[in-house]
């Protein structure tokens, strides 16, 4: 699997948990929007697109099925986020 294009939209809020939102093109033929980059207690992580259930909890509507794929998404998206931050600061 190849994540052929990653677009990052930095959220302009200081000291907020939500840092950015990403869109990813998978194998040049499928796009996944609204992947959140969140600053948690242990550092940055990605949160896959989700919906609020009638009970009030959130459930992912798209997500990797295995650890290897999740790590690929995480490293690629967080790397693109770091690059976007550097470009914004320059």
TITOR-101821 format. One record per atom (N, C-alpha, C): x, y, z; residue in three letters. Coordinates in steps of 0.001 Angstrom, whole numbers, plus 500000, padded with zeros to 6 digits. Layout:
XYZALA ...
// end
This chain:
500841498832500000UNK 500000500000500000UNK 500889501234500000UNK 500470502219499222UNK 501204503474499148UNK 500274504631499489UNK 500732505479500392UNK 500013506717500679UNK 500643507761499777UNK 499999507968498615UNK 500631508722497536UNK 500523510227497687UNK 499626510732498503UNK 499502512177498685UNK 498893512442500051UNK 499552513312500816UNK 499047513680502136UNK 498924515200502186UNK 497741515675502485UNK 497506517115502622UNK 497193517403504087UNK 497859518431504605UNK 497699518810506006UNK 497084520201506086UNK 496055520341506896UNK 495477521651507174UNK 495673521917508667UNK 496602522833508980UNK 496900523149510369UNK 495751523965510950UNK 495323523588512144UNK 494247524278512838UNK 494875525402513662UNK 494515526644513379UNK 495178527781514025UNK 494651528103515426UNK 494866527201516370UNK 494456527437517758UNK 495630527079518661UNK 496005527984519532UNK 497082527717520480UNK 496572526907521664UNK 497406526009522140UNK 497137525202523330UNK 495878524340523236UNK 495492523987522053UNK 494352523086521858UNK 494882521684521548UNK 494091520688521814UNK 494509519317521516UNK 494541519047520017UNK 493558519561519278UNK 493512519347517837UNK 494519520268517160UNK 495504519688516496UNK 496569520470515868UNK 496384520623514364UNK 495814519598513710UNK 495653519647512259UNK 494680518566511813UNK 494276518679510547UNK 493421517674509916UNK 494107517262508623UNK 494112515971508350UNK 494815515452507178UNK 493858514740506231UNK 494245514748504943UNK 493600513932503914UNK 494693513102503267UNK 494393511850502964UNK 495382510920502425UNK 494829510236501184UNK 495645510178500119UNK 495296509407498935UNK 495989508052499053UNK 495209506987498938UNK 495716505626499082UNK 495825504991497705UNK 497046504559497357UNK 497322503891496074UNK 496841504680494866UNK 496769505988494997UNK 496389506829493872UNK 494946506687493420UNK 494110505985494239UNK 492741505761493763UNK 491661505873494836UNK 492043506156496072UNK 491052506252497137UNK 491506507332498105UNK 490590508238498475UNK 490966509324499389UNK 490226509169500717UNK 490938509483501794UNK 490380509438503137UNK 490585510811503760UNK 489484511477504121UNK 489511512830504681UNK 489293512795506187UNK 489572513923506815UNK 489245514176508230UNK 489971513275509219UNK 491238512989508948UNK 492084512310509928UNK 492644513410510825UNK 492389513319512107UNK 492797514376513025UNK 494185514101513601UNK 494974515153513753UNK 496257515079514444UNK 496034515736515801UNK 496227514954516848UNK 495889515386518199UNK 497123515340519084UNK 497252516354519939UNK 498326516393520910UNK 497778515867522232UNK 498109514620522538UNK 497617513990523756UNK 498650514028524860UNK 498379513347525946UNK 499279513308527103UNK 500635512693526766UNK 500644511745525812UNK 501888511069525431UNK 502490511625524144UNK 501971512733523645UNK 502481513323522408UNK 501453513261521301UNK 501935513500520079UNK 501048513532518919UNK 500592512139518518UNK 499332512055518078UNK 498810510816517502UNK 497733511182516494UNK 497360510205515659UNK 496299510438514682UNK 495016509773515171UNK 493907510388514785UNK 492588509849515089UNK 491837509729513771UNK 491388508533513478UNK 490711508279512217UNK 489326508933512213UNK 488747509130511015UNK 487417509753510928UNK 486396508965511758UNK 485533509699512456UNK 484563509029513314UNK 483237509785513310UNK 482226509115513844UNK 480886509697513989UNK 480423509483515409UNK 479598510400515857UNK 479007510268517178UNK 477811509325517089UNK 477755508359517995UNK 476646507410518025UNK 475479508016518802UNK 474287507449518664UNK 473138507951519441UNK 473378507897520958UNK 474265507007521402UNK 474571506890522830UNK 475551507957523296UNK 476140508713522355UNK 477053509789522724UNK 478530509459522609UNK 478861508207522307UNK 480266507844522121UNK 480636508032520646UNK 481910507903520342UNK 482370508050518955UNK 482842506709518431UNK 482591506484517136UNK 482970505217516496UNK 483650505555515177UNK 484855504944514959UNK 485566505153513698UNK 484720504670512531UNK 484719505449511442UNK 483991505019510247UNK 484945504443509207UNK 486247504659509405UNK 487284504061508555UNK 488530503952509414UNK 489198502795509340UNK 490404502614510156UNK 491221501435509648UNK 492534501437509932UNK 493375500299509552UNK 492981499055510348UNK 493167497900509726UNK 492820496648510391UNK 493991496022511128UNK 495216496471510839UNK 496361495864511506UNK 497372496928511956UNK 498269496530512829UNK 499252497440513416UNK 500181498015512362UNK 500618497206511426UNK 501535497665510382UNK 500922498809509565UNK 499678498668509182UNK 499010499707508401UNK 498779500955509245UNK 498394500788510495UNK 498203501941511389UNK 499517502694511548UNK 500627501991511703UNK 501932502637511838UNK 502321503371510559UNK 501987502805509393UNK 502251503468508118UNK 501478504791508045UNK 500198504764508381UNK 499391505984508382UNK 499967506998509368UNK 500249506548510576UNK 500720507448511620UNK 502047508100511243UNK 503030507320510824UNK 504344507884510504UNK 504272508805509288UNK 503501508440508288UNK 503382509263507081UNK 502674510582507378UNK 501577510518508104UNK 500797511722508402UNK 501549512632509367UNK 502133512075510424UNK 502872512907511365UNK 504121513510510725UNK 504746512777509807UNK 505876513331509060UNK 505453514499508190UNK 504314514375507530UNK 503791515472506705UNK 503403516663507575UNK 502907516402508773UNK 502556517478509702UNK 503818518248510125UNK 504880517527510463UNK 506145518185510825UNK 506645519059509682UNK 506565518535508470UNK 506994519301507294UNK 506136520549507109UNK 504820520424507277UNK 503923521569507128UNK 504199522627508196UNK 504516522204509419UNK 504859523162510469UNK 506125523936510128UNK 507136523218509629UNK 508396523875509248UNK 508183524867508113UNK 507340524483507136UNK 507061525392506017UNK 506290526617506500UNK 505394526431507463UNK 504627527547507992UNK 505524528512508765UNK 506517528002509459UNK 507420528826510249UNK 508451529553509389UNK 508699529034508199UNK 509719529643507316UNK 509223530889506624UNK 
// end
